[in-house]
């Protein structure tokens, strides 16, 4: 006790620092416990209240294909469907699941056959769908925790102090209680939320410098939902803009090994035991040996190169069915109730996906003869999305160098632009922009407002599909009918405002970073 402390009356002495920290920890723990139980109760309530509007097409289709995979195996089912379609220019497989997603459905069917042996078709009861609903809940919980960790790391570097703690708590709660996640996972129900923890985990690993593990997480996420590939480019461009080419190599090694692990049923016949032992030996050297980083990178490249060479010889049926078929399954500008720019152009201006927007160049004859390039509306929208992805990656590199909290915004915006710009989008796909932007909401009041509006729009589009032509929901359906497709104007404005958050400099960031140093 110092002399000044002794001179103060007992009632006016400042509280000890450890007391304040203990009280803060107790409050945070109480909030987490209450939020966990409230979130679980809310999800059960959503399932019960939406029984009359539940969309059974997706989940019953998943059960059907899971049953076929349970009978003959995942790899054999995919190979058989592809083999039966040989010789057809554009085969209709019916199945468009990636291998890992089909494996999850297979495990669900095996569980139901053990607990409901009398059932051979999908049942709408809560008990029958319990494994999938628990998996949706677990993915949402993992996404909330990883979002909180990501927000804490970035905000601590930018601002430090207790602001990082409250930012982490806010980000986790915004993801856990996001209305779009609740509707998608427990009212529809779908499995789009499976992607969320892997993206948050990859972002967190990248921020911490673990690019190898980021690549593994991105590959696993893509094997659950192929849309992960559309935004994974930011993790390649971001380190390139910073001049960290080794990070890109680590990322690619992780992605190759993660993909190889998911495609093991196809790889196993091509890899003999000597090759397996060699791979394990190299992996042991990579993970256990205390060697310079360049040697570990060389060993990782050898292992991933070996897996890649083996992968070139496997049956590409998993790619044709899981990735290629999905891109041509709905060859239209829009999907029902998806209010984005492509839908607006289609329904208000009668544009079609392959309509020519402009012609570049002119036809010439002679040695250097060439035809003019016709730019379709689909190519234009894809090009605009690619440009926005490059902008986000450049902003992420700039913010990472400066320790700017807006790195969280740069990692979130691609998912918003994905839905707003690209054609062939389902009405559910804004879910990812709504949930992932929860970490961006802690940056300031502007991103918070944008996140809330994005989440409301994502939930409204999914609810529009669920209540369409359902008895007892006519009033809500009438309101939502009035938002389609002109909600796309609002989403276009939100997209521009999200991009605006990446521009300029944020006052005070440099000062706060200097105080940390």
MONOR-V29951 format. One record per pair of residues at least 24 apart in sequence whose ideal C-beta (glycine too) atoms are under 7 Angstrom apart, sorted by the first residue. I is the first residue (numbers start at 1). GAP is how many residues later the second one is. D is the distance in whole Angstrom. If there is no record, write none. Layout:
i=I gap=GAP d=D
i=I gap=GAP d=D
//
This chain:
i=28 gap=141 d=7
i=31 gap=138 d=7
i=35 gap=138 d=6
i=35 gap=141 d=6
i=39 gap=137 d=5
i=39 gap=138 d=6
i=40 gap=97 d=7
i=42 gap=140 d=7
i=43 gap=94 d=6
i=43 gap=139 d=7
i=43 gap=143 d=5
i=46 gap=136 d=5
i=46 gap=140 d=4
i=46 gap=141 d=5
i=47 gap=79 d=6
i=47 gap=86 d=7
i=47 gap=139 d=5
i=50 gap=137 d=4
i=50 gap=416 d=7
i=52 gap=418 d=7
i=52 gap=420 d=7
i=53 gap=413 d=4
i=53 gap=414 d=5
i=53 gap=417 d=5
i=53 gap=420 d=6
i=54 gap=70 d=7
i=54 gap=133 d=7
i=55 gap=133 d=5
i=55 gap=410 d=7
i=55 gap=411 d=6
i=56 gap=68 d=7
i=58 gap=132 d=6
i=59 gap=63 d=7
i=59 gap=130 d=6
i=60 gap=62 d=4
i=62 gap=43 d=5
i=63 gap=46 d=6
i=63 gap=59 d=4
i=65 gap=30 d=5
i=65 gap=32 d=6
i=65 gap=37 d=6
i=65 gap=40 d=6
i=66 gap=39 d=3
i=66 gap=40 d=5
i=66 gap=42 d=6
i=66 gap=43 d=4
i=67 gap=42 d=5
i=69 gap=33 d=5
i=69 gap=36 d=7
i=69 gap=37 d=4
i=70 gap=36 d=5
i=70 gap=39 d=5
i=70 gap=40 d=5
i=74 gap=25 d=6
i=74 gap=28 d=5
i=74 gap=29 d=5
i=74 gap=32 d=6
i=74 gap=191 d=6
i=75 gap=190 d=4
i=75 gap=191 d=6
i=78 gap=239 d=5
i=78 gap=240 d=6
i=78 gap=243 d=5
i=79 gap=236 d=6
i=79 gap=238 d=5
i=81 gap=240 d=6
i=82 gap=235 d=3
i=82 gap=238 d=6
i=82 gap=239 d=6
i=90 gap=238 d=7
i=93 gap=228 d=5
i=93 gap=232 d=5
i=95 gap=226 d=6
i=96 gap=225 d=7
i=96 gap=229 d=5
i=96 gap=230 d=4
i=96 gap=233 d=6
i=97 gap=225 d=6
i=98 gap=125 d=5
i=98 gap=126 d=6
i=98 gap=128 d=6
i=98 gap=224 d=4
i=99 gap=124 d=6
i=99 gap=163 d=6
i=99 gap=164 d=7
i=99 gap=219 d=5
i=99 gap=223 d=6
i=100 gap=120 d=7
i=100 gap=123 d=4
i=100 gap=124 d=5
i=100 gap=162 d=5
i=101 gap=123 d=5
i=108 gap=24 d=6
i=133 gap=53 d=7
i=133 gap=56 d=7
i=136 gap=49 d=4
i=136 gap=50 d=7
i=136 gap=53 d=7
i=136 gap=55 d=7
i=136 gap=57 d=6
i=139 gap=54 d=5
i=139 gap=55 d=5
i=139 gap=57 d=6
i=139 gap=58 d=5
i=140 gap=36 d=6
i=140 gap=41 d=5
i=140 gap=45 d=6
i=140 gap=53 d=5
i=141 gap=35 d=7
i=142 gap=55 d=4
i=143 gap=32 d=5
i=143 gap=50 d=7
i=143 gap=53 d=4
i=143 gap=54 d=5
i=143 gap=57 d=5
i=143 gap=292 d=7
i=144 gap=28 d=4
i=144 gap=31 d=4
i=144 gap=32 d=4
i=145 gap=27 d=6
i=146 gap=51 d=6
i=146 gap=54 d=4
i=146 gap=55 d=5
i=146 gap=58 d=6
i=147 gap=24 d=5
i=147 gap=25 d=6
i=147 gap=28 d=5
i=147 gap=53 d=5
i=147 gap=291 d=6
i=147 gap=292 d=5
i=148 gap=24 d=3
i=149 gap=55 d=6
i=150 gap=50 d=6
i=150 gap=53 d=6
i=150 gap=54 d=5
i=150 gap=57 d=7
i=150 gap=289 d=6
i=151 gap=257 d=6
i=151 gap=288 d=5
i=151 gap=291 d=5
i=153 gap=51 d=7
i=153 gap=54 d=6
i=153 gap=55 d=7
i=154 gap=53 d=6
i=154 gap=251 d=6
i=154 gap=253 d=5
i=154 gap=254 d=5
i=155 gap=250 d=6
i=155 gap=287 d=7
i=157 gap=246 d=5
i=158 gap=245 d=5
i=158 gap=246 d=6
i=158 gap=247 d=4
i=158 gap=351 d=6
i=158 gap=354 d=6
i=158 gap=355 d=7
i=159 gap=246 d=7
i=159 gap=353 d=5
i=160 gap=352 d=7
i=160 gap=356 d=5
i=167 gap=275 d=4
i=170 gap=271 d=7
i=170 gap=272 d=5
i=171 gap=267 d=5
i=171 gap=268 d=5
i=171 gap=270 d=7
i=171 gap=271 d=5
i=174 gap=264 d=4
i=174 gap=267 d=6
i=174 gap=277 d=7
i=175 gap=260 d=6
i=175 gap=263 d=4
i=178 gap=256 d=6
i=178 gap=257 d=5
i=178 gap=260 d=6
i=178 gap=277 d=6
i=179 gap=276 d=6
i=179 gap=280 d=4
i=180 gap=251 d=5
i=180 gap=254 d=4
i=180 gap=255 d=6
i=180 gap=275 d=5
i=180 gap=278 d=4
i=180 gap=279 d=5
i=180 gap=282 d=7
i=181 gap=250 d=7
i=181 gap=254 d=5
i=183 gap=276 d=5
i=183 gap=279 d=5
i=183 gap=280 d=6
i=184 gap=244 d=6
i=184 gap=247 d=5
i=184 gap=278 d=6
i=187 gap=279 d=6
i=188 gap=274 d=6
i=188 gap=278 d=7
i=190 gap=238 d=6
i=192 gap=33 d=7
i=192 gap=236 d=6
i=192 gap=239 d=5
i=192 gap=240 d=7
i=194 gap=30 d=5
i=194 gap=31 d=6
i=195 gap=26 d=5
i=195 gap=29 d=6
i=195 gap=30 d=4
i=195 gap=33 d=6
i=195 gap=237 d=7
i=196 gap=239 d=6
i=199 gap=29 d=7
i=199 gap=237 d=6
i=202 gap=33 d=7
i=203 gap=208 d=5
i=206 gap=29 d=6
i=211 gap=36 d=4
i=211 gap=39 d=4
i=211 gap=40 d=5
i=211 gap=43 d=7
i=212 gap=38 d=4
i=212 gap=41 d=6
i=212 gap=42 d=4
i=212 gap=88 d=7
i=213 gap=41 d=6
i=214 gap=37 d=6
i=214 gap=40 d=6
i=215 gap=35 d=7
i=215 gap=36 d=4
i=215 gap=37 d=6
i=215 gap=38 d=6
i=215 gap=39 d=3
i=215 gap=40 d=4
i=215 gap=43 d=6
i=216 gap=38 d=4
i=216 gap=41 d=6
i=216 gap=42 d=4
i=218 gap=37 d=6
i=219 gap=36 d=5
i=219 gap=39 d=3
i=219 gap=40 d=4
i=219 gap=43 d=7
i=220 gap=38 d=5
i=220 gap=42 d=6
i=223 gap=39 d=4
i=226 gap=96 d=6
i=226 gap=97 d=5
i=226 gap=100 d=6
i=227 gap=202 d=7
i=230 gap=188 d=6
i=231 gap=183 d=4
i=231 gap=184 d=6
i=231 gap=187 d=6
i=233 gap=156 d=6
i=234 gap=155 d=6
i=234 gap=158 d=6
i=234 gap=159 d=5
i=234 gap=162 d=6
i=234 gap=180 d=6
i=237 gap=153 d=6
i=237 gap=156 d=3
i=238 gap=155 d=5
i=238 gap=158 d=5
i=238 gap=159 d=5
i=241 gap=152 d=6
i=241 gap=153 d=5
i=241 gap=156 d=4
i=242 gap=155 d=5
i=242 gap=158 d=7
i=242 gap=159 d=7
i=246 gap=51 d=6
i=249 gap=48 d=6
i=249 gap=52 d=7
i=250 gap=47 d=7
i=250 gap=50 d=7
i=253 gap=47 d=4
i=253 gap=48 d=6
i=253 gap=51 d=4
i=256 gap=48 d=4
i=256 gap=51 d=6
i=256 gap=52 d=5
i=257 gap=46 d=7
i=257 gap=47 d=6
i=257 gap=50 d=6
i=260 gap=47 d=4
i=260 gap=51 d=6
i=263 gap=48 d=7
i=263 gap=51 d=7
i=263 gap=55 d=6
i=266 gap=48 d=4
i=266 gap=49 d=6
i=266 gap=52 d=6
i=267 gap=43 d=6
i=267 gap=44 d=7
i=267 gap=47 d=6
i=270 gap=40 d=5
i=270 gap=43 d=5
i=270 gap=44 d=6
i=271 gap=39 d=6
i=279 gap=24 d=6
i=279 gap=27 d=6
i=330 gap=94 d=6
i=332 gap=92 d=7
i=333 gap=90 d=5
i=334 gap=89 d=7
i=335 gap=89 d=7
i=335 gap=90 d=6
i=335 gap=91 d=5
i=335 gap=92 d=6
i=336 gap=91 d=7
i=336 gap=129 d=7
i=337 gap=90 d=4
i=337 gap=124 d=5
i=337 gap=127 d=5
i=337 gap=128 d=5
i=337 gap=147 d=6
i=338 gap=87 d=5
i=338 gap=88 d=6
i=338 gap=89 d=4
i=338 gap=123 d=7
i=339 gap=122 d=6
i=339 gap=144 d=7
i=339 gap=145 d=5
i=339 gap=146 d=5
i=339 gap=148 d=4
i=339 gap=149 d=5
i=339 gap=152 d=7
i=340 gap=79 d=6
i=340 gap=80 d=5
i=340 gap=85 d=6
i=340 gap=148 d=5
i=340 gap=151 d=6
i=341 gap=40 d=7
i=341 gap=79 d=6
i=341 gap=80 d=6
i=341 gap=147 d=6
i=341 gap=151 d=6
i=342 gap=39 d=6
i=342 gap=80 d=7
i=342 gap=81 d=4
i=342 gap=83 d=7
i=343 gap=142 d=5
i=343 gap=145 d=6
i=344 gap=141 d=5
i=344 gap=144 d=4
i=345 gap=32 d=7
i=347 gap=138 d=5
i=348 gap=137 d=7
i=351 gap=26 d=5
i=353 gap=24 d=7
i=353 gap=25 d=5
i=353 gap=70 d=6
i=354 gap=24 d=7
i=378 gap=45 d=5
i=381 gap=40 d=5
i=381 gap=41 d=6
i=381 gap=42 d=6
i=382 gap=40 d=7
i=384 gap=37 d=5
i=385 gap=32 d=6
i=385 gap=33 d=7
i=385 gap=36 d=4
i=385 gap=37 d=6
i=388 gap=29 d=4
i=388 gap=111 d=7
i=389 gap=25 d=5
i=391 gap=108 d=7
i=391 gap=111 d=7
i=392 gap=110 d=7
i=395 gap=107 d=4
i=402 gap=107 d=7
i=403 gap=110 d=5
i=404 gap=102 d=6
i=404 gap=105 d=5
i=405 gap=38 d=5
i=406 gap=37 d=6
i=406 gap=95 d=6
i=406 gap=96 d=7
i=406 gap=100 d=6
i=408 gap=31 d=5
i=408 gap=32 d=5
i=408 gap=34 d=7
i=408 gap=35 d=6
i=409 gap=31 d=4
i=409 gap=34 d=6
i=409 gap=38 d=6
i=409 gap=92 d=5
i=409 gap=93 d=6
i=410 gap=92 d=6
i=412 gap=24 d=5
i=412 gap=25 d=4
i=412 gap=27 d=6
i=412 gap=28 d=4
i=413 gap=85 d=5
i=413 gap=86 d=7
i=413 gap=89 d=7
i=416 gap=38 d=6
i=416 gap=79 d=6
i=416 gap=82 d=5
i=417 gap=78 d=6
i=420 gap=71 d=5
i=420 gap=72 d=6
i=420 gap=75 d=4
i=427 gap=34 d=4
i=427 gap=35 d=6
i=427 gap=38 d=6
i=428 gap=34 d=6
i=430 gap=24 d=7
i=430 gap=27 d=6
i=430 gap=28 d=4
i=430 gap=31 d=6
i=431 gap=27 d=5
i=434 gap=24 d=4
i=446 gap=55 d=6
i=447 gap=54 d=6
i=450 gap=44 d=6
i=450 gap=47 d=6
i=450 gap=48 d=6
i=453 gap=41 d=6
i=454 gap=40 d=6
i=457 gap=30 d=6
i=457 gap=33 d=7
i=457 gap=34 d=6
//
